[in-house]
Amino acid sequence: MSFFKEFLTLLKKNIRDYGMYIALFVIMAFFTIATDGIFISSRNISNLMNQMGYIAVLAIGMTLVIVIRHIDLSVGYLAGFLGALAAIALTSWNLPVLLVIPLVLIFGVAAGLIAAVTIAKFGIPSFVATLAGWLIYRGALLRATLKTGTIVIPNDTFNAIGNGYIPDLPLEGFLPGTHKLTLLLGIIGAVLLVISEIRSRKKKMAYDFEVLSKNMFIVKTIFTIILLGAVTYVLAGYNGLSWTAVIVLSVTLIYHFLTTQTFLGRHIYAVGGNPEAAELSGISVSKITYVVFGSMGMLSALSGMLFASRLQSATTTAGQGFELDAIAAAYVGGVSSAGGVGKVTGSLIGAIVMMSLTNGMNLMGIDISTQYIVRGAVLVAAVVFDVATRKQRA
């Protein structure tokens, strides 16, 4: 088989996985041309990563919720309320940041488990249970901000989470104008990625699994390195990696490992694929529901703190529409509405796609009404794509 034919065959077989990357490339290329290069500038890409952070974190959690055939509508205002709780703990209770962060995360886990109890134990549909949570946390947020309306957070350490950048290496005169530590981390990431890909290929070959040809594997690896290097170089041209980007990447890597390399991940996808068969095979569907919704609550707390940190305050409207953005990012990222299919890395790409649309249209001066229409059309296209690819596999 020729290289070109193999490429087309590979693309056709994995169109579900590669489709979102193609869409992201097209979107970024379009806005780069339409804004005369402003979209791809180091400053804008850095801002884009920070703007996308709190939605990406929610989208990762939402992916697992949708994979097990549920939905969580409460995460937006839960994030807003827990962000306000963090602000109150810092300003009124005078608690240190190192105590506030784990405390709010624990509250998030508890909120997620409460939702899971109503779903797993009492059999309430997740749509109804989490809609009730949406109303409750909306009221809780309004009550928390009742006195001042906006709670200003003067804590520099906390605010650095959403606005700060990792420190640079003290190498005066070496590569002036670039963030050296970001470049170094990019190189290390590329090396680790190559090692991981080679090990994965060898492991598959040892078990006689189908793998890419040697030439295709080399081309794919080189393309990935070039892409990673380009992103690293662009970010290094401004202030380097932000703490928000570090947090999002860390969450993505942790959840990617949990979902692909552990029994827990396999059980989650087994429940999503067929809950009845999973129960018969000894997997507790209820326990998986608790784990997934508890995780969703924790990530809601993290999202709320990222947002409050970025704004340096907690507001009465914090969290509004976050749940819809997270669901949209998950679907655009390849999660299936039928359950059992979806990757956390795909949801990260989905969040970047949706935020790139908003960011690019803002740079072009497109009005907000048109922006909503475009984002809605993209979401519909993603769901249609999901249905079409499922029919092809069937």
PyMOL commands that set and color helices and strands:
alter all, ss='L'
color gray80, all
select helices_A, chain A and resi 3-13+15-34+42-67+75-91+97-120+126-144+156-163+180-206+214-236+243-261+263-273+275-280+285-311+322-332+344-364+368-393
alter helices_A, ss='H'
color red, helices_A
select strands_A, chain A and resi 150-152+313-315
alter strands_A, ss='S'
color yellow, strands_A
deselect
rebuild
show_as cartoon
